[in-house]
């Protein structure tokens, strides 16, 4: 199978996992804080069929992969009935943060597993470093005679890359991203009415104008830290 197609398939699997964990974290946290809405709708689950949005979770990521754009997308929003919370502002912020936090935890878990493979499995270091090079599209990467665990190492490294991207992307304070739900708690009423009407087109305009700065400032240093840990430990 063509190598590019294989890499796309691995990234799709990692992205679907990231979406499922993200939305499940929202739903589980809301349930624990007193709102059973998402749980009653079956959203406290890692089953991707409960969370995926046909356009945001499938079509948009496929377009991004084909044209080598940053792999971003979205799942179906987790329904939250905030009046069920005992402390509306605090609990709504906690539920919001649960999604990005779950992506960061998933990336950290993948990093730990890659370190285990690197040191505890014969040929593990070769599998890990080849996975890193292939995922980053370095030229001239040999895929001959790789250890049997190489596909797992490749998937785990894509899990790191995609979850770090979603962690940073979702904290951007523009509707409909998670960061906007936090910021709106601190806006005055008049500003809030305008803010809520901005919509997704304002987000795309912002990303075109400032996306490079956001990624250079937050995503790339975070990714470099994970890579440094993986290479040096």
Phi, psi and omega in degrees: 000142179306136185299321180298321179294319178299316180296321178297316180298317179297320180292324178296317178300315180296322181292317179298318176299316181298316178299315183296315179295317181301308183289324176298322179295318175303309185295316182295318181294318177300318179299315181292337180264008171112359180250109183271007187306305183294324180296319180294337178268007176078024184269353174275072184200156174265005177294113185297335181296339179278344189241336191283142174255128186305320181277308186286332184261342184237297186294311182299313177298323179297317177299316180298319181292318182296321183263008177060038172273166172303137186279088180239158179182195181205158176253179177294131180301141177282123181290132180229129174257094191294337180293346177282348181283146176288320177240099191304306186293310182299311185291324178295321177294319179297317178297319179297314183290338182300325181295300178301323179298323179294324177294320178294320178293321179295319176297320179294319177297319177295322177299316180297317179296322177295323176294323177296313178299317183301320188256337188253353184242133176303129182076010184296320181297319178298316180299316183293311184291327175292321177299317179298313182295319181292318180295328180271005176062037174291140181287151173072025180281124180277134177246020180273140173055042179279152178299158183298333182275004181303314179302323178294318179297320179295315179297317180297322180290323174295325176299319177298307185300314186288321181288326174294320177298314180293325177301310181289314184300316184288342178272357174296128187278058176232134176302141007260022185287162183302323181301331180290328180291333176282312183298323185296339177290344185247007180266145173293161188302314182298318178291326181296321180298319178290318183300316182291341181268359185296316175074178188287335180293325176295325177296315181294323176297317179299317181294323178295323183275322188234003183299319179300318178296317180300313182292319179295326185277324188243312187287308186297319175297323179293316178296320178299322179297315178297317180297320180296318178296316182295324182280328189262335182273000000 
